[in-house]
Every structure is written in structure tokens, then in C-alpha cells.
Amino acid sequence: MTALQQILLGIGLLAFSAVVHVGLIAVSIPSFAKLSSYLPHDKTPRLRNVALLLLAIFVLVLAHTIQVWSWAVSFLLMADLPDLATSFCFTTVTYTTLGYGDIVLGAEGAFW
């Protein structure tokens, strides 16, 4: 894969990631309104706030999970990683910027 192909693939995956985040947030907005209507505003404001924040965190974690899996599948297809589990592990430590270095891409999967 040439550097230009890698850049274009990266741009495509980043665009997909942005669409996933925006799409899930947009789709979840009615759920926030519905949840808010179920919880009383005056008697338990803290409970209401916690419930809404938990829903927001769930939506964001779901968006990140979809992104990690999409990157893992992409790395599996384009790099020399042996299986999906290894690709998922590599993607997760890279996505979270931990970068353990226990799994590295070989020359075929190197970006430069």
C-alpha cells in the first residue's frame, strides 16, 4: 500500500469515525428528552442529572467501541497482523494512546 493510499484510507476511517459519533449523538437526542420527561425536575435533580450523564457516557462509549472495531478490522485487512484478536488489541492500545509496543506492525503494515 502506498503512502497516498494509506493517507486516503486514514481519511476515510476518520470521516467514518466522525459520522459514527455525530450520528449516534443525533440519534440519541430523543432518548435524552424521553428520559428527562420520566424523571421529575424538582424532586430529584441530582438523580436526573446522573441518569442523563450515564446515558451520554453510554452513547460515547458505544461510538468509541464501533470506531475501535472498524479500525481493528481495517488493520486486519491491510496489515500483517495474524488475527482479529491481535488486531483488536493493537487497535485498542493505539486508539487509547497507551502504545505498549507488545504488538507492532511489520514492514508491510508500516505507514511510512
CNS distance restraints for C-alpha pairs under 8 A (distance, minus, plus):
assign (resid   1 and name CA) (resid   5 and name CA) 6.07 0.50 0.50
assign (resid   1 and name CA) (resid   6 and name CA) 6.55 0.50 0.50
assign (resid   1 and name CA) (resid 108 and name CA) 7.88 0.50 0.50
assign (resid   2 and name CA) (resid   6 and name CA) 6.26 0.50 0.50
assign (resid   3 and name CA) (resid   7 and name CA) 6.15 0.50 0.50
assign (resid   3 and name CA) (resid 111 and name CA) 6.72 0.50 0.50
assign (resid   3 and name CA) (resid 112 and name CA) 6.63 0.50 0.50
assign (resid   4 and name CA) (resid   8 and name CA) 6.14 0.50 0.50
assign (resid   5 and name CA) (resid   9 and name CA) 6.03 0.50 0.50
assign (resid   6 and name CA) (resid  10 and name CA) 6.00 0.50 0.50
assign (resid   6 and name CA) (resid 111 and name CA) 6.85 0.50 0.50
assign (resid   7 and name CA) (resid  11 and name CA) 6.11 0.50 0.50
assign (resid   8 and name CA) (resid  12 and name CA) 6.15 0.50 0.50
assign (resid   9 and name CA) (resid  13 and name CA) 6.17 0.50 0.50
assign (resid  10 and name CA) (resid  14 and name CA) 6.05 0.50 0.50
assign (resid  11 and name CA) (resid  15 and name CA) 6.04 0.50 0.50
assign (resid  12 and name CA) (resid  16 and name CA) 6.10 0.50 0.50
assign (resid  13 and name CA) (resid  17 and name CA) 6.07 0.50 0.50
assign (resid  13 and name CA) (resid  70 and name CA) 7.97 0.50 0.50
assign (resid  13 and name CA) (resid  71 and name CA) 7.30 0.50 0.50
assign (resid  14 and name CA) (resid  18 and name CA) 6.23 0.50 0.50
assign (resid  15 and name CA) (resid  19 and name CA) 6.20 0.50 0.50
assign (resid  16 and name CA) (resid  20 and name CA) 6.11 0.50 0.50
assign (resid  17 and name CA) (resid  21 and name CA) 6.30 0.50 0.50
assign (resid  17 and name CA) (resid  67 and name CA) 5.74 0.50 0.50
assign (resid  18 and name CA) (resid  22 and name CA) 6.10 0.50 0.50
assign (resid  19 and name CA) (resid  23 and name CA) 5.58 0.50 0.50
assign (resid  20 and name CA) (resid  24 and name CA) 5.95 0.50 0.50
assign (resid  20 and name CA) (resid  63 and name CA) 6.09 0.50 0.50
assign (resid  20 and name CA) (resid  66 and name CA) 7.67 0.50 0.50
assign (resid  20 and name CA) (resid  67 and name CA) 7.54 0.50 0.50
assign (resid  21 and name CA) (resid  25 and name CA) 6.16 0.50 0.50
assign (resid  21 and name CA) (resid  60 and name CA) 7.28 0.50 0.50
assign (resid  21 and name CA) (resid  63 and name CA) 5.48 0.50 0.50
assign (resid  21 and name CA) (resid  64 and name CA) 7.81 0.50 0.50
assign (resid  22 and name CA) (resid  26 and name CA) 5.99 0.50 0.50
assign (resid  23 and name CA) (resid  27 and name CA) 6.02 0.50 0.50
assign (resid  24 and name CA) (resid  28 and name CA) 6.00 0.50 0.50
assign (resid  24 and name CA) (resid  59 and name CA) 6.70 0.50 0.50
assign (resid  24 and name CA) (resid  63 and name CA) 6.74 0.50 0.50
assign (resid  25 and name CA) (resid  29 and name CA) 6.36 0.50 0.50
assign (resid  25 and name CA) (resid  59 and name CA) 6.82 0.50 0.50
assign (resid  25 and name CA) (resid  60 and name CA) 7.84 0.50 0.50
assign (resid  27 and name CA) (resid  31 and name CA) 7.99 0.50 0.50
assign (resid  28 and name CA) (resid  32 and name CA) 6.57 0.50 0.50
assign (resid  28 and name CA) (resid  59 and name CA) 7.35 0.50 0.50
assign (resid  29 and name CA) (resid  33 and name CA) 6.57 0.50 0.50
assign (resid  30 and name CA) (resid  34 and name CA) 6.13 0.50 0.50
assign (resid  31 and name CA) (resid  35 and name CA) 5.95 0.50 0.50
assign (resid  32 and name CA) (resid  36 and name CA) 5.93 0.50 0.50
assign (resid  32 and name CA) (resid  52 and name CA) 6.57 0.50 0.50
assign (resid  32 and name CA) (resid  55 and name CA) 7.51 0.50 0.50
assign (resid  33 and name CA) (resid  37 and name CA) 6.19 0.50 0.50
assign (resid  34 and name CA) (resid  38 and name CA) 6.52 0.50 0.50
assign (resid  35 and name CA) (resid  39 and name CA) 6.63 0.50 0.50
assign (resid  35 and name CA) (resid  51 and name CA) 7.95 0.50 0.50
assign (resid  35 and name CA) (resid  52 and name CA) 7.33 0.50 0.50
assign (resid  36 and name CA) (resid  40 and name CA) 7.74 0.50 0.50
assign (resid  36 and name CA) (resid  48 and name CA) 6.86 0.50 0.50
assign (resid  36 and name CA) (resid  52 and name CA) 7.29 0.50 0.50
assign (resid  39 and name CA) (resid  44 and name CA) 7.64 0.50 0.50
assign (resid  39 and name CA) (resid  48 and name CA) 5.86 0.50 0.50
assign (resid  40 and name CA) (resid  44 and name CA) 6.29 0.50 0.50
assign (resid  40 and name CA) (resid  45 and name CA) 7.39 0.50 0.50
assign (resid  40 and name CA) (resid  48 and name CA) 7.35 0.50 0.50
assign (resid  41 and name CA) (resid  45 and name CA) 5.60 0.50 0.50
assign (resid  41 and name CA) (resid  48 and name CA) 7.17 0.50 0.50
assign (resid  44 and name CA) (resid  48 and name CA) 6.27 0.50 0.50
assign (resid  45 and name CA) (resid  49 and name CA) 6.13 0.50 0.50
assign (resid  46 and name CA) (resid  50 and name CA) 6.06 0.50 0.50
assign (resid  47 and name CA) (resid  51 and name CA) 6.06 0.50 0.50
assign (resid  48 and name CA) (resid  52 and name CA) 6.22 0.50 0.50
assign (resid  49 and name CA) (resid  53 and name CA) 6.09 0.50 0.50
assign (resid  50 and name CA) (resid  54 and name CA) 6.03 0.50 0.50
assign (resid  51 and name CA) (resid  55 and name CA) 6.29 0.50 0.50
assign (resid  52 and name CA) (resid  56 and name CA) 6.25 0.50 0.50
assign (resid  53 and name CA) (resid  57 and name CA) 6.12 0.50 0.50
assign (resid  54 and name CA) (resid  58 and name CA) 6.11 0.50 0.50
assign (resid  55 and name CA) (resid  59 and name CA) 6.25 0.50 0.50
assign (resid  56 and name CA) (resid  60 and name CA) 6.27 0.50 0.50
assign (resid  57 and name CA) (resid  61 and name CA) 6.01 0.50 0.50
assign (resid  58 and name CA) (resid  62 and name CA) 6.05 0.50 0.50
assign (resid  59 and name CA) (resid  63 and name CA) 6.23 0.50 0.50
assign (resid  60 and name CA) (resid  64 and name CA) 6.21 0.50 0.50
assign (resid  61 and name CA) (resid  65 and name CA) 6.02 0.50 0.50
assign (resid  62 and name CA) (resid  66 and name CA) 6.25 0.50 0.50
assign (resid  63 and name CA) (resid  67 and name CA) 6.30 0.50 0.50
assign (resid  64 and name CA) (resid  68 and name CA) 6.11 0.50 0.50
assign (resid  65 and name CA) (resid  69 and name CA) 6.22 0.50 0.50
assign (resid  66 and name CA) (resid  70 and name CA) 6.15 0.50 0.50
assign (resid  67 and name CA) (resid  71 and name CA) 6.15 0.50 0.50
assign (resid  68 and name CA) (resid  72 and name CA) 6.01 0.50 0.50
assign (resid  68 and name CA) (resid  88 and name CA) 7.41 0.50 0.50
assign (resid  68 and name CA) (resid  91 and name CA) 6.37 0.50 0.50
assign (resid  68 and name CA) (resid  92 and name CA) 6.42 0.50 0.50
assign (resid  68 and name CA) (resid  95 and name CA) 7.06 0.50 0.50
assign (resid  69 and name CA) (resid  73 and name CA) 6.16 0.50 0.50
assign (resid  69 and name CA) (resid  88 and name CA) 6.83 0.50 0.50
assign (resid  70 and name CA) (resid  74 and name CA) 6.20 0.50 0.50
assign (resid  71 and name CA) (resid  75 and name CA) 6.03 0.50 0.50
assign (resid  71 and name CA) (resid  91 and name CA) 6.54 0.50 0.50
assign (resid  72 and name CA) (resid  76 and name CA) 6.10 0.50 0.50
assign (resid  72 and name CA) (resid  84 and name CA) 7.08 0.50 0.50
assign (resid  72 and name CA) (resid  87 and name CA) 5.16 0.50 0.50
assign (resid  72 and name CA) (resid  88 and name CA) 4.88 0.50 0.50
assign (resid  72 and name CA) (resid  90 and name CA) 7.71 0.50 0.50
assign (resid  72 and name CA) (resid  91 and name CA) 5.47 0.50 0.50
assign (resid  73 and name CA) (resid  77 and name CA) 6.24 0.50 0.50
assign (resid  73 and name CA) (resid  84 and name CA) 7.02 0.50 0.50
assign (resid  73 and name CA) (resid  87 and name CA) 7.23 0.50 0.50
assign (resid  73 and name CA) (resid  88 and name CA) 7.78 0.50 0.50
assign (resid  74 and name CA) (resid  78 and name CA) 6.13 0.50 0.50
assign (resid  75 and name CA) (resid  79 and name CA) 5.27 0.50 0.50
assign (resid  75 and name CA) (resid  81 and name CA) 7.37 0.50 0.50
assign (resid  75 and name CA) (resid  87 and name CA) 6.26 0.50 0.50
assign (resid  75 and name CA) (resid  91 and name CA) 7.74 0.50 0.50
assign (resid  76 and name CA) (resid  80 and name CA) 7.10 0.50 0.50
assign (resid  76 and name CA) (resid  81 and name CA) 5.79 0.50 0.50
assign (resid  76 and name CA) (resid  82 and name CA) 7.54 0.50 0.50
assign (resid  76 and name CA) (resid  83 and name CA) 6.78 0.50 0.50
assign (resid  76 and name CA) (resid  84 and name CA) 6.30 0.50 0.50
assign (resid  76 and name CA) (resid  87 and name CA) 5.67 0.50 0.50
assign (resid  78 and name CA) (resid 109 and name CA) 6.70 0.50 0.50
assign (resid  79 and name CA) (resid 105 and name CA) 6.88 0.50 0.50
assign (resid  79 and name CA) (resid 106 and name CA) 7.76 0.50 0.50
assign (resid  79 and name CA) (resid 108 and name CA) 6.30 0.50 0.50
assign (resid  79 and name CA) (resid 109 and name CA) 4.15 0.50 0.50
assign (resid  79 and name CA) (resid 110 and name CA) 7.81 0.50 0.50
assign (resid  80 and name CA) (resid 105 and name CA) 6.71 0.50 0.50
assign (resid  80 and name CA) (resid 106 and name CA) 6.49 0.50 0.50
assign (resid  80 and name CA) (resid 108 and name CA) 6.42 0.50 0.50
assign (resid  80 and name CA) (resid 109 and name CA) 5.84 0.50 0.50
assign (resid  81 and name CA) (resid  86 and name CA) 6.55 0.50 0.50
assign (resid  81 and name CA) (resid  87 and name CA) 6.00 0.50 0.50
assign (resid  81 and name CA) (resid 105 and name CA) 7.15 0.50 0.50
assign (resid  82 and name CA) (resid  86 and name CA) 6.72 0.50 0.50
assign (resid  82 and name CA) (resid  87 and name CA) 7.62 0.50 0.50
assign (resid  83 and name CA) (resid  87 and name CA) 6.24 0.50 0.50
assign (resid  84 and name CA) (resid  88 and name CA) 5.89 0.50 0.50
assign (resid  85 and name CA) (resid  89 and name CA) 6.15 0.50 0.50
assign (resid  86 and name CA) (resid  90 and name CA) 6.08 0.50 0.50
assign (resid  86 and name CA) (resid 103 and name CA) 7.66 0.50 0.50
assign (resid  87 and name CA) (resid  91 and name CA) 5.99 0.50 0.50
assign (resid  88 and name CA) (resid  92 and name CA) 5.98 0.50 0.50
assign (resid  89 and name CA) (resid  93 and name CA) 6.30 0.50 0.50
assign (resid  90 and name CA) (resid  94 and name CA) 6.07 0.50 0.50
assign (resid  90 and name CA) (resid 103 and name CA) 6.03 0.50 0.50
assign (resid  90 and name CA) (resid 104 and name CA) 7.57 0.50 0.50
assign (resid  91 and name CA) (resid  95 and name CA) 5.72 0.50 0.50
assign (resid  92 and name CA) (resid  96 and name CA) 5.98 0.50 0.50
assign (resid  93 and name CA) (resid  97 and name CA) 5.90 0.50 0.50
assign (resid  93 and name CA) (resid  98 and name CA) 5.00 0.50 0.50
assign (resid  93 and name CA) (resid  99 and name CA) 5.22 0.50 0.50
assign (resid  93 and name CA) (resid 100 and name CA) 6.73 0.50 0.50
assign (resid  94 and name CA) (resid  98 and name CA) 6.18 0.50 0.50
assign (resid  94 and name CA) (resid  99 and name CA) 5.36 0.50 0.50
assign (resid 105 and name CA) (resid 109 and name CA) 5.20 0.50 0.50
assign (resid 105 and name CA) (resid 110 and name CA) 5.78 0.50 0.50
assign (resid 106 and name CA) (resid 110 and name CA) 6.00 0.50 0.50
